[in-house]
Amino acid sequence: MIDLHTHTLLSDGELLPFELARRAQEHGYKVIGITDHVDSSNIDFVIPRIIAACNDINKNWKIKAIPGVEITHMPIELIKSTVKFVRSKGIKLVLAHGETIVEPVIKGTNKAALLSDINILTHPGLISLEDAKLAAARNIYLEITSRKGHSLSNGHVAKIARITGAKLVLNTDSHTPENLITKDFAEEILSGAGLDKKETAVVFKNSEELVAALI
């Protein structure tokens, strides 16, 4: 199991990075992205702590931890420069909080994020055909999520990815221990989004491909 979207108490999660990684390992995870929410208020605080935790996890345990952030509810004018900033500070995995239908995300966030150097557009909601084509062209992954609420648009995301050739990954957006899932449950979520077994296998392979490019 590879999960590239999780949160710790460095933002709005419940667990320390070590606690999260240990519980994930017990769920069969081989790779976890620790991607706490950031904006201008906490970015200097969060980044060095995530990097330090991931370094220690990787030195001592078999599970691979990738230091990341999720740029969240940023003014669209600041997304590109923020992505550049976090990468300059050593963040390998950059997520942008997409236009989920259950939060008041600024319209245009999906496009602004896709025009930036991100890896994954998380829970992109009712993403447009144009933006999905942009994701495909820029090799940016669109997220299918197990997260309650955000998952309501999984079917739309899967359908539009099939039309445009945009790549999909499956993540949990975990905030609590209960949010972590097994690979078997991940397969059920992808099936529920309308993907067949062959497409499901491709989603898992996409996660492997992204990890290989990051480490």
C-alpha positions as CSV (number, residue, x, y, z in Angstrom):
1,M,0.0,0.0,0.0
2,I,1.3,3.5,-1.0
3,D,-0.5,6.5,0.5
4,L,0.8,9.9,-0.5
5,H,-1.6,12.2,1.4
6,T,-1.7,12.2,5.2
7,H,-1.7,14.7,8.0
8,T,-0.2,14.8,11.5
9,L,-0.6,17.1,14.5
10,L,1.8,19.5,12.7
11,S,-1.4,20.6,11.0
12,D,-4.9,19.2,11.7
13,G,-4.2,15.5,12.2
14,E,-4.2,13.7,15.5
15,L,-0.9,11.8,15.5
16,L,2.8,12.6,15.6
17,P,4.6,11.7,12.4
18,F,6.2,8.6,14.1
19,E,2.8,7.5,15.4
20,L,1.3,7.8,12.0
21,A,4.1,6.0,10.2
22,R,4.1,3.1,12.7
23,R,0.3,2.6,12.5
24,A,0.5,2.8,8.7
25,Q,3.2,0.1,8.7
26,E,1.0,-2.1,10.7
27,H,-1.7,-1.6,8.0
28,G,0.7,-3.0,5.4
29,Y,1.9,0.4,4.1
30,K,5.3,0.4,2.3
31,V,5.4,4.1,1.5
32,I,3.7,7.0,3.2
33,G,3.7,10.7,2.2
34,I,3.5,13.0,5.2
35,T,1.8,16.1,3.7
36,D,0.6,18.5,6.3
37,H,-1.5,21.5,5.4
38,V,0.5,24.7,4.9
39,D,-0.1,28.3,4.1
40,S,1.8,31.5,4.8
41,S,1.1,31.2,8.5
42,N,2.8,27.9,9.3
43,I,5.0,27.0,6.4
44,D,8.3,27.8,8.1
45,F,7.3,25.8,11.1
46,V,6.0,22.7,9.4
47,I,8.6,22.0,6.7
48,P,11.7,21.4,8.8
49,R,9.8,19.2,11.3
50,I,8.3,17.0,8.5
51,I,11.7,16.6,6.9
52,A,13.4,15.7,10.2
53,A,10.7,13.2,11.1
54,C,10.8,11.5,7.7
55,N,14.6,11.3,7.8
56,D,14.5,9.5,11.1
57,I,11.7,7.2,10.0
58,N,13.7,6.2,6.9
59,K,16.9,5.6,8.9
60,N,15.2,3.3,11.4
61,W,12.1,1.6,9.9
62,K,11.3,-0.3,6.7
63,I,8.4,1.9,5.8
64,K,9.5,4.7,3.5
65,A,8.3,8.2,4.5
66,I,8.3,11.0,2.0
67,P,8.3,14.6,3.2
68,G,5.5,16.6,1.6
69,V,3.0,19.4,2.1
70,E,-0.5,20.1,1.0
71,I,-0.9,23.7,-0.1
72,T,-4.3,24.5,1.3
73,H,-6.8,27.3,0.5
74,M,-4.1,29.6,-0.7
75,P,-5.0,32.7,-2.8
76,I,-4.6,31.5,-6.3
77,E,-2.1,34.2,-7.0
78,L,0.3,32.7,-4.4
79,I,0.2,29.0,-5.4
80,K,3.0,29.0,-7.9
81,S,5.4,30.9,-5.7
82,T,4.6,28.8,-2.7
83,V,5.3,25.6,-4.6
84,K,8.7,27.0,-5.6
85,F,9.4,28.0,-2.0
86,V,8.5,24.6,-0.5
87,R,10.7,22.8,-3.1
88,S,13.6,25.1,-2.3
89,K,13.3,24.0,1.4
90,G,13.6,20.3,0.6
91,I,10.0,19.2,0.2
92,K,9.8,16.4,-2.3
93,L,6.1,15.7,-2.6
94,V,3.9,18.7,-3.3
95,L,0.1,18.4,-3.1
96,A,-2.4,21.2,-3.8
97,H,-5.8,21.2,-2.1
98,G,-8.2,20.9,-5.0
99,E,-11.8,22.2,-5.5
100,T,-13.5,19.6,-3.3
101,I,-17.3,20.0,-3.3
102,V,-17.5,20.0,0.5
103,E,-15.3,23.0,1.2
104,P,-15.4,26.6,-0.1
105,V,-12.2,26.4,-2.2
106,I,-11.7,29.4,-4.5
107,K,-12.8,28.7,-8.1
108,G,-9.7,28.5,-10.3
109,T,-7.6,26.8,-7.7
110,N,-7.4,23.6,-9.7
111,K,-6.1,25.4,-12.8
112,A,-3.6,27.5,-10.8
113,A,-2.3,24.5,-9.1
114,L,-2.0,22.5,-12.3
115,L,0.0,25.4,-13.8
116,S,2.5,25.0,-10.9
117,D,5.1,22.4,-10.1
118,I,2.9,20.1,-8.0
119,N,2.8,16.3,-8.0
120,I,-0.8,15.6,-7.0
121,L,-4.0,17.7,-7.2
122,T,-6.0,16.3,-4.2
123,H,-9.7,15.7,-4.2
124,P,-10.3,17.9,-7.3
125,G,-14.0,17.8,-7.1
126,L,-16.0,18.4,-10.3
127,I,-12.8,19.1,-12.2
128,S,-13.3,20.4,-15.7
129,L,-12.4,18.6,-18.9
130,E,-10.0,21.5,-19.7
131,D,-8.2,21.2,-16.3
132,A,-8.0,17.4,-16.5
133,K,-6.4,17.7,-19.9
134,L,-3.9,20.1,-18.4
135,A,-3.1,17.5,-15.6
136,A,-2.5,14.9,-18.3
137,A,-0.3,17.2,-20.3
138,R,1.8,18.2,-17.3
139,N,1.9,14.6,-15.8
140,I,0.2,15.7,-12.6
141,Y,-1.8,13.1,-10.8
142,L,-5.4,13.5,-9.9
143,E,-6.5,12.0,-6.6
144,I,-9.2,9.4,-5.9
145,T,-9.7,9.6,-2.1
146,S,-11.1,7.5,0.7
147,R,-11.8,10.6,2.7
148,K,-15.4,11.1,3.7
149,G,-17.0,14.0,1.9
150,H,-14.2,14.5,-0.6
151,S,-14.9,11.1,-1.9
152,L,-18.4,12.2,-3.2
153,S,-16.8,13.2,-6.5
154,N,-14.6,10.2,-7.0
155,G,-16.8,8.9,-9.8
156,H,-16.6,12.2,-11.7
157,V,-12.8,12.3,-11.3
158,A,-12.4,8.7,-12.5
159,K,-14.7,9.3,-15.5
160,I,-12.9,12.5,-16.6
161,A,-9.5,10.9,-16.1
162,R,-10.6,8.1,-18.4
163,I,-11.6,10.6,-21.1
164,T,-8.5,12.8,-20.9
165,G,-5.8,10.3,-20.0
166,A,-5.0,12.0,-16.8
167,K,-3.3,9.7,-14.3
168,L,-5.0,8.8,-11.0
169,V,-3.6,7.9,-7.6
170,L,-5.5,6.6,-4.5
171,N,-4.8,8.3,-1.2
172,T,-6.6,8.4,2.2
173,D,-6.1,12.1,3.3
174,S,-5.7,10.5,6.8
175,H,-6.2,12.7,9.8
176,T,-6.8,10.0,12.4
177,P,-5.7,6.4,12.9
178,E,-9.1,5.2,11.7
179,N,-8.6,6.9,8.3
180,L,-5.8,4.5,7.4
181,I,-6.9,1.7,5.1
182,T,-5.7,-1.6,3.7
183,K,-5.0,-2.3,0.1
184,D,-8.1,-4.5,-0.1
185,F,-10.3,-1.6,0.9
186,A,-8.4,0.7,-1.5
187,E,-9.5,-1.7,-4.3
188,E,-13.1,-1.4,-3.2
189,I,-12.9,2.4,-3.2
190,L,-11.6,2.3,-6.8
191,S,-14.2,-0.1,-7.8
192,G,-16.9,2.1,-6.3
193,A,-15.5,5.0,-8.4
194,G,-16.2,3.0,-11.5
195,L,-12.8,1.6,-12.3
196,D,-12.4,-2.0,-13.4
197,K,-9.6,-4.4,-12.2
198,K,-7.2,-3.4,-15.0
199,E,-7.7,0.3,-14.3
200,T,-7.3,-0.3,-10.6
201,A,-4.0,-2.0,-11.2
202,V,-2.9,1.0,-13.2
203,V,-3.8,3.4,-10.3
204,F,-1.5,1.4,-7.9
205,K,1.2,1.4,-10.5
206,N,0.9,5.1,-10.9
207,S,1.6,5.5,-7.2
208,E,4.7,3.3,-7.6
209,E,5.8,5.4,-10.5
210,L,5.5,8.6,-8.6
211,V,7.4,7.3,-5.6
212,A,10.2,6.1,-7.9
213,A,10.5,9.6,-9.3
214,L,10.6,11.2,-5.8
215,I,13.2,9.0,-4.1
